[in-house]
Amino acid sequence: MVRRSVAPLLIGTLILRANAGAGTIVLGYFLSQLASNKGHPITSIQVGLIAVAFFITELTFAPLMGALSDRWGRRTFMIFAPFIGLVQVALLLLTPTENPFPYLISLQVLSGISSAMLVPAVLGYLADFTVQNHKLRMRVMSLYELATSGGIALGVVLGGFAWDHLHRYAFGMLASFYLIVAACMYLTPKVIQAAEHGSLRYIALRYWRIIRTPRLFIFIPAWICVTALAGIWLGSQVPFLLSAHHHHPTQLLIGSMSGPGGGSRLSLIMGGYVIFFGLCLLFWAFFLSHLPRLVLMLASITGIYIFCIALFGINHRGIGNDWLLWIWVPILLVGIFAETSFAPAALAYLADISEEAAKDRGLLMGLYSVFLGLGQLLGNGLGGVFARDFAFDGLIYLTTLLACVALISLLVLYGYERRVSNLLEAM
């Protein structure tokens, strides 16, 4: 009964993320095609800047949109936001071949506003929905992340095939999916929402007090660093490097998906990766939802290190040593399995904190978009720099560095939680 009631929202999220996944692949190949034109050179830095424009917009508007959803109702934002996304994706079809960057960057503003409206409202809705059942909260948040990763998997598979068969017109095909998303959000049932009708200045002051609470403030660096990994590995940078029209003498992954049918091959590989990612989330949702949030997040950092080691081995296995894939790929999958525990645990942790500010739930859950935006901004921006200087290895180096910062943040938070727990027991 509970899962049926949130099914429209999860289906809408699945389709929404499919658009994002397909758009990433199609845009990466489109930019790679433009880069092959001598009159319009495109660098890794410029690819990163296109994504940066989106996330600057999202993190700027998300707190405001989350606060307005507290005042005006979350379903209004959930229904209206997809229409802005529809306009943005449809306009991508009209991208000019002459000096396309100003046009593409301006469209990222529309896309960022759409995401800033939708994500805080959806997460605030899910927090309201699970207000009386914290064990259910971990499961629902895991299903939300599963819909997110599953949608991206569907999108990357669809995006590669769409590019091979439709090229630029794939953008027009994706635009129609936003209508389905809006319909799903309309069918999502109403829940009791603790509305806030105070002045925006009063809400802003209370919001600042919430941000400064130790549990949240210590957690912020870890969240930003881990979400930066999505900007590195699920952005346009990876398909741009894999489909480059040149090869690297020692890094075998550079240009490995170029040539005829490269889009389809890349879609199948990335789609398989994200599907496995989603299955791991399903495991966390139904079998280990009772474990402490911080334990799961700390375990995920170990998974990131394993992921980096395996990917470095794959990239440097040497020509003619493909048999090493039988060693490195299983290790890679172990790392992915461990790192998938972070997102649902972090969302559940954030929702737990929101219990202390129920009237500001949308505002607080809007921090998800802020952290995600800052992280993606960091990942895409630095990813372009590291990719320029170190090629594919640069993405691995950056991932390792960010994981170190996240680990320090989580260890400090774990120590703080232990001290608070011991103090409460002593009382």
C-alpha positions, 0 to 999 in steps of 0.5 A: 500500500505504501509503495503503491502510493509513492509509485507515481513519484518514483516512476516520474523520477525514473523517467526524469533521470533517463532524460538526464542520462541520455542527454549526457551521452548525446551532449558528450557525443555532440561536443566530440563531433564539434571538436573534430571540426577544425573551425570549432575546437572544444576542450575538456575545460569547455565541456566541464564549463557547460555542466558548471553553468547548470549546477551554479544555477541549481545550487543558487535557486534550490534553497529559494525553491525549497523555501517556497515549496514549504509555503505554497505546497510541494506538489505545485513545484513537482508538477510545474518544473518538468515543463521548464525542462521540456522547453530546455531539452526541445531547444537543444535541438536548435543548437547552432553549429556556429559558436554554440557555447553561449547558447548551450550555457544559457539553456543550462540555466533553464535546466538548473531552474527546473531541477532546483524546483523539483528536487527539494520538493520531491525530497521534502515530500518523501520526508513528509511521507515517512515522518512516522516511520524512520525505517521506512525512510531508509527504504524509500530514500533507497528506492528514490536513489534506485529510480535515479540510478535506474533512470540514468542507466536507461538514459545512457543506453537510450542516449547512445542508440539515439545518437547513432540513429537520430544524431541531433534530433535525439534531443527532440525525442527526449523532450516528450518524456517531460510530459510523462514526468509532469503526469506522474507528479500530478498523480502523486497523492497528497500528504500532510505538510507542515506549512510555513507562512512566516516572512522570508527574512525570518525563514532565512535566519532560521535556515542559517541556524539549521545549517550551523547545527554541528551534525549538519555542518560537519557533514557538508564537506563529505556530502559535497565531495561524494556528490562531486564524484557524480559530476566526474563520472556521470557527466559529459567528460567521460563520454567525451574522453572515451569517444575522443578522435585520438588515442593515448600511448599508455592510457587505453581508455582514451578514444576506446569508444570512438568510430562507428557504433561507438555510441552504442558500445558506450551506452551498453557499458555505462548502462550496465554500470548504472544498472549494477549501481541500481541493483546495489542500491536495491540491496541496501534498501531491503537488506541493510536499511537497519544499519547506522547511517554513518557506518554505511557512509564510511564503508562507501569511502572504502569502496571508492578507493577500491574503484579507483585502484581497479579503474587505474589497472584497467586503464594501464593494463597494456596493449594485448593484456585484455585478460587482466580485465578478468581480474580488474573488473570484479574488483571494480564491481566490489568497489561500486557495490560498497560505494553505493551505500553513501547516497541512501544513507546520506539522504536518510541522515538528512531527513533525520535532521529535518525532524528538528525543523519540520516546517522547514523540511523543503528548505532543508531538503533543498540542501540536497540540491545545494550540496549536489550542485556544489559537488557537481560544480566541483567535479565537472570544473576540476574534472576538466582541469585534471582531464586536460593535464592527466587525461583519463588518469586525472579523473582517478586522481581527483576521485581519490583526493575527494574521497580523502576529504570525505573520509576526514569529514565523516570520521570527525562526524562519527566522533561527534556522534559518539560523544553526544551519544555517550553524554546522553547515556550518562544523563 
